[in-house]
Amino acid sequence: MNHQDFDTLAVRAGTQRSQFNEHSEALYLTSSFVFDSAAQAAARFAGEEDGNVYARFSNPTVTMLQDRLAALEGGERCVATASGMAAILSLVMGTMRAGEHVVASNGLFGATQQLFSGILAKFGVETSFVSATDLDAYRAAIKTSTRLFFVETPSNPLTEVVDIAAVAEIAHQAGALLAVDNCFCTPALQRPLELGADVIVHSATKYLDGQGRVLGGALVGTDQVMEDVFKFLRTAGPCISPFNAWVILKGLETLRIRMEAQSNSALELARWLETQAGVARVHYPGLESHPQHALAMRQQRTGGAIVSFDVAGGREQAWRVVDATRMISITANLGDTRTTITHPASTTHGRVSPEARAAAGIGEGLLRIAVGLESVDDIKADLARGLVG
Ligand SMILES: *Cc1c(COP(=O)(O)O)cnc(C)c1O
């Protein structure tokens, strides 16, 4: 899909107008809906007639968000959820059963990893974690009970790039689905369904909202898979608030231009960091020095807006860079118009054992920047304060 088509869908797809013909999409803050008659109520409850019943099942503002995001990802159907984690939970609960197995890439978002290795394991869904970039490791992890492959690309915080098309082929040969967490790139930069993935996972809390206001999540896939997810959601209830859906719906309208501007700044920042004396290594898929640069440029439109780098001097020097900033926000959040900085080893990955962190390449000198929309010169100047001397 080219930019122009994407941009039109981003502002137009899914819009439904009420009897008042409002131009901007309405926010329907209602938990339930009324019927014209007892017969209509019965038909709606039985699913014989389309229409809203109760906001745990559907709400017009939520429907508009789902339809717009499905169009942007190029999928048949989207189901929105309360958060990104609620999306992942709903995917597993809707499509898997006890005794079945997941193959997941290493370097997943911390809570995702804990969900698979801790909580889901208690209910008999077992997960094998494999190196994100080692295709043989994915093949070797397959069991007869494997039903789902789950990857995140680029990974957090090291920006490792998973070969989506290759992993999709491996998953399909095993009779399993491939789910891709597309949080870091969004459909503006990467469309995994076109590469063979079956399900898209989103934390809409990040770039889809893009301004750090609300929590939300979403899954996109075939009607069949999404129906299984929806059955879980409407019964179990991890559904999105209409207010949050409305905020994210409006956020999607500026998604592509935000992602492009933030990616351009990220590339410029990454190139500048590579020239700084105190920086040992920069991790950014848009750099020629990135191990999967060629793959990243094939499957992503840009390198994205997350840049990580190792400073020489370990934790002490890394914290010095963080503490010297005056503008950049010190927070583990990402996907905001404001640039953020975090020290993964003591925050997002603080509960991971030092050995596991070292094995994953997350050193004491590693810093992660989520590049926002401020002037890139101001971002550089803010980082330079702690890097010099
Ligand atoms: C934040 C995040 C999640 C979880 O989303 P929430 O909305 O915080 O529940 C999942 N995956 C990735 C890659 C994330 O960054």
The ligand as a Tripos MOL2 file, in Angstrom:
@<TRIPOS>MOLECULE
LIG
   15    15     1     0     0
SMALL
NO_CHARGES

@<TRIPOS>ATOM
      1 C1          3.6360   -1.7030   25.9020 C.3       1 LIG1
      2 C2          3.7690   -2.9250   25.1070 C.ar      1 LIG1
      3 C3          2.8900   -4.0090   25.2850 C.ar      1 LIG1
      4 C4          1.8070   -4.0080   26.3450 C.3       1 LIG1
      5 O1          0.8560   -3.0240   26.0960 O.3       1 LIG1
      6 P1         -0.0280   -2.3320   27.2600 P.3       1 LIG1
      7 O2         -0.9230   -1.4440   26.4610 O.co2     1 LIG1
      8 O3          0.9240   -1.6130   28.1580 O.co2     1 LIG1
      9 O4         -0.7530   -3.4190   27.9530 O.co2     1 LIG1
     10 C5          3.0430   -5.1140   24.4710 C.ar      1 LIG1
     11 N1          4.0220   -5.1590   23.5350 N.ar      1 LIG1
     12 C6          4.8950   -4.1480   23.3540 C.ar      1 LIG1
     13 C7          5.9400   -4.2640   22.3110 C.3       1 LIG1
     14 C8          4.8040   -2.9990   24.1280 C.ar      1 LIG1
     15 O5          5.6900   -2.0140   23.9410 O.3       1 LIG1
@<TRIPOS>BOND
     1     1     2 1
     2     2     3 ar
     3     2    14 ar
     4     3     4 1
     5     3    10 ar
     6     4     5 1
     7     5     6 1
     8     6     7 2
     9     6     8 1
    10     6     9 1
    11    10    11 ar
    12    11    12 ar
    13    12    13 1
    14    12    14 ar
    15    14    15 1
@<TRIPOS>SUBSTRUCTURE
     1 LIG1         1 GROUP 0 **** ****
